[in-house]
């Protein structure tokens, strides 16, 4: 086995890989970077570990702009270590950890703690998201500048889980983050329109007797905030966009040159509110699963570039928080280990996106929005950091929530057969996943 003496990483030859789904080549990883790209079958490196990659797609390491790692405070549901291990299994080399922890990530001290925990775990780069307001209470701005200047270098700020509903406060936040090229990521939910809401408002909610969550509660906030962003000349990011109307508002804003980006979750690309008929709280999520027409609209919005990225909104919960009646259950679903497969199923296998497009929406664009594009979401080229994901698109797997790397089992895809399998993930040239299993301390299959 060949090991670089400077970085301590093994030299790998990815034999016959197809970068972005293109022609087969050999890719040599050494010293933490892509060292060589040659014709398939021609790379010869003494002592290198060969990964047979014929017919496998090679992507830049995936970047998730929206992950809940739960630590500090809810380590019973997830830790930074378990969550980033799940991220690596899903092909991610970087995640942005949301601020709704306990204590809330609203100070430099908390975001630095989360950042250090990510470094210690070593599965993926962890970029903390700072809270917009103190305690997520929507009253006073948090220490945005201090978090930006901290060792964590926070550039994304969000009260995700709650909406920054005060327009004056939202304007101030948008103005403040301009000083360090930050972005406010808004959880678009008008609280007065969704008080007590349990699922999407529509035919199904009226038939099953659950309080409805109207699409306009999301769309009204997005419309307000794109106008505020235009007014102050700041960046706005829309979290987990879920309705056809929201797609149209973002499309209109972009046509005006407003600096707005948007994300869609994997579950909103495929699941609908019809699942609420089961009363299974696994399908309770915020924003709620919408109609089939909304699913089609967000797919088209992702295909035409109106929606910039796919973000998992990975939201692990304990069994106690989900194994109960619908009304008492927590909102949220896991997603790190199934995201790429869902995107393949809904967007690639349907012809809406190419593998190059997948690299754009799951790697390059989220890295750019989160301002980590210097090291993540890079092109697959000689000299670039070896943050890479190798996928077997022809594989299929049946999802079993209990057999995932995440600490929680609340996947909405349990029992589903999904296409594609992450074969290997490399973080700066070091394998975090090989043969589809996590690699810890040099041992394949560690959980």
Helices and strands as residue ranges (DSSP letters): E 12-19, E 24-30, E 33-39, E 49-52, E 57-60, E 62-68, H 80-89, E 92-97, H 108-121, E 125-128, G 134-136, H 144-149, E 156-157, H 167-177, G 178-180, E 183-186, G 191-193, E 199-200, H 203-208, E 212-213, H 215-232, E 236-238, H 244-255, E 260-264, G 267-269, G 273-278, G 281-283, H 292-303, E 309-310, E 314-315, H 319-322, G 326-328, H 339-343, I 344-348, H 355-359, I 360-364, H 365-369, E 388-398, G 401-403, E 417-427, E 430-434, E 437-440, E 443-444
